[in-house]
């Protein structure tokens, strides 16, 4: 092997090491915990379970599903009439609010390998591969996490203005628009949530 070939291989290894350092520096300040997973699971499956409970027609079970629907539609969901229907009963929240839970899951699964949890999983390996090879994503994340938390809060709240615009300007929008609108806002909310979750690196 020529001297030029050895030098090139050493240079490639050095670039790889620098990339790994840059990746490690962007690790999300989150220590995964059972509480975080439980929150995500409840947010996603809760609206689905409520109509299934109601469909059982069992006194206590159906009543709990109806109660969840009433509470969420009255105090949380801005447009409860625009809910998907399962087995003849509406979900506990509208398509937009449920889309927000999907956005939270997308954010978590995509940036899961950037947390303080070092346990490898097939999903984290795949998303890690994608993010590591996107310098634009690394630069964007670096810029976001270098912001003061009020600036991050403001930036992550901006997508929710699309909710106001859609509700006021597109009252007849199809449910898939509501779902995407909610998922976009949920993604940004999840990013902010991960950046302030207890257990962050100092």
C-alpha positions in Angstrom: 0.0 0.0 0.0 1.4 3.4 -1.0 2.0 6.2 1.5 -0.8 8.3 -0.1 -3.3 5.4 0.5 -2.3 5.2 4.2 -2.6 8.9 4.6 -6.0 9.0 3.0 -7.3 6.1 5.2 -6.0 7.9 8.3 -7.7 11.1 7.2 -11.0 9.2 6.7 -10.8 7.8 10.2 -10.1 11.2 11.6 -13.2 12.7 9.8 -15.3 9.8 11.2 -14.1 10.5 14.8 -14.9 14.2 14.4 -18.4 13.3 13.2 -18.9 11.1 16.2 -17.8 13.9 18.5 -20.2 16.3 16.8 -23.0 13.7 17.2 -22.3 13.3 20.9 -22.3 17.0 21.5 -25.9 17.2 20.1 -27.2 14.5 22.4 -30.6 15.5 23.8 -30.6 16.4 27.5 -33.2 13.8 28.3 -32.9 10.8 30.6 -35.7 8.4 29.5 -37.8 7.2 32.3 -40.9 5.0 32.6 -42.9 8.1 33.4 -42.1 9.6 30.0 -43.1 6.5 28.2 -46.3 6.1 30.2 -47.2 9.7 29.3 -46.7 9.1 25.6 -48.6 5.9 25.6 -51.6 7.4 27.5 -51.7 10.4 25.2 -51.8 8.3 22.1 -54.0 5.4 23.2 -56.3 7.2 25.6 -58.4 8.8 22.9 -58.7 5.5 21.1 -59.7 3.5 24.2 -62.5 5.9 25.2 -64.8 5.0 22.3 -63.9 1.3 22.6 -65.0 1.4 26.2 -68.3 3.0 25.2 -68.9 0.4 22.6 -68.8 -2.4 25.2 -72.1 -1.0 26.7 -70.9 -2.3 30.1 -72.1 0.1 32.8 -68.9 1.1 34.5 -66.6 0.7 31.5 -68.9 2.5 29.1 -69.4 5.3 31.6 -65.7 5.8 32.1 -65.2 6.1 28.3 -68.1 8.7 28.1 -66.6 10.6 31.0 -63.2 10.8 29.4 -64.8 12.1 26.2 -66.9 14.7 28.0 -64.0 16.0 30.1 -61.5 16.2 27.2 -64.0 17.7 24.8 -65.1 20.3 27.3 -61.8 21.4 28.8 -59.0 20.3 26.3 -60.1 19.8 22.7 -61.0 23.0 20.7 -63.1 21.2 18.1 -64.5 17.9 19.6 -67.1 17.6 16.8 -64.2 16.8 14.4 -63.3 13.5 15.9 -62.7 10.2 14.2 -65.4 7.6 15.0 -64.7 4.1 16.2 -67.5 1.5 16.5 -70.1 4.2 16.3 -68.5 6.4 19.1 -66.3 9.5 18.6 -62.7 9.5 19.9 -62.1 11.4 23.1 -60.4 14.3 21.1 -60.5 15.7 17.6 -58.3 14.6 14.8 -56.0 17.7 15.4 -55.4 16.9 19.0 -54.8 13.2 18.3 -52.4 14.3 15.6 -50.4 16.2 18.2 -49.8 13.0 20.1 -48.6 11.4 16.8 -46.2 14.3 16.5 -44.9 13.7 20.0 -44.2 10.1 19.1 -42.5 11.0 15.8 -40.2 13.4 17.6 -39.4 10.9 20.3 -38.7 8.0 18.0 -36.7 10.1 15.5 -34.4 11.7 18.1 -34.4 8.8 20.6 -30.7 8.0 19.8 -29.8 11.5 20.9 -30.9 11.0 24.5 -28.7 10.0 27.4 -30.0 6.4 27.2 -27.2 4.4 25.5 -29.1 1.2 25.0 -29.3 0.4 21.3 -32.6 -0.5 19.6 -33.4 -1.3 16.0 -35.4 1.9 15.7 -32.7 4.1 17.3 -30.1 2.6 15.0 -32.1 3.4 11.9 -32.9 7.0 13.0 -29.4 7.5 14.2 -28.1 6.5 10.7 -30.4 9.1 9.1 -29.5 12.0 11.4 -25.8 11.4 11.5 -25.6 11.8 7.8 -27.5 15.0 7.7 -25.3 17.9 8.6 -28.3 20.2 8.1 -30.2 18.4 10.8 -27.2 18.6 13.2 -26.8 22.3 12.5 -30.5 23.0 13.0 -30.6 21.1 16.3 -27.4 22.8 17.5 -29.0 26.2 16.8 -32.2 25.2 18.5 -30.7 23.8 21.7 -28.3 26.8 22.0 -31.3 29.1 22.3 -32.4 30.3 25.8 -35.5 28.4 26.9 -37.9 31.4 26.4 -36.7 31.6 22.8 -37.3 27.8 22.4 -40.7 28.2 24.0 -41.6 30.9 21.6 -40.3 29.0 18.5 -42.1 25.8 19.5 -45.4 27.7 20.2 -45.5 29.2 16.7 -46.8 26.0 15.0 -49.9 26.2 17.2 -50.9 29.4 15.4 -51.7 27.2 12.5 -54.4 25.7 14.7 -56.0 29.1 15.1 -55.7 29.8 11.3 -57.1 26.4 10.4 -60.0 26.7 12.8 -60.9 30.2 11.8 -60.1 30.1 8.1 -60.7 26.4 7.1 -63.7 25.3 9.2 -64.5 22.6 6.6 -61.0 21.2 6.3 -60.8 17.4 5.9 -59.7 15.4 8.9 -56.3 14.5 7.4 -55.5 18.3 7.3 -56.3 18.5 11.0 -54.2 15.4 11.7 -51.1 16.8 9.9 -51.6 20.2 11.5 -51.7 18.6 14.9 -48.7 16.4 14.3 -46.6 19.4 13.2 -47.4 21.3 16.4 -46.9 18.1 18.5 -43.5 17.5 17.0 -42.3 21.0 18.0 -43.9 20.7 21.4 -42.1 17.4 21.9 -38.8 19.0 21.0 -39.3 21.7 23.6 -40.4 19.1 26.1 -37.3 17.0 25.6 -35.1 20.1 25.9 -36.4 20.9 29.4 -37.1 17.4 30.7 -35.5 16.7 34.2 -32.2 14.9 34.1 -30.7 17.1 31.4 -26.9 17.4 31.1 -25.4 20.5 32.6 
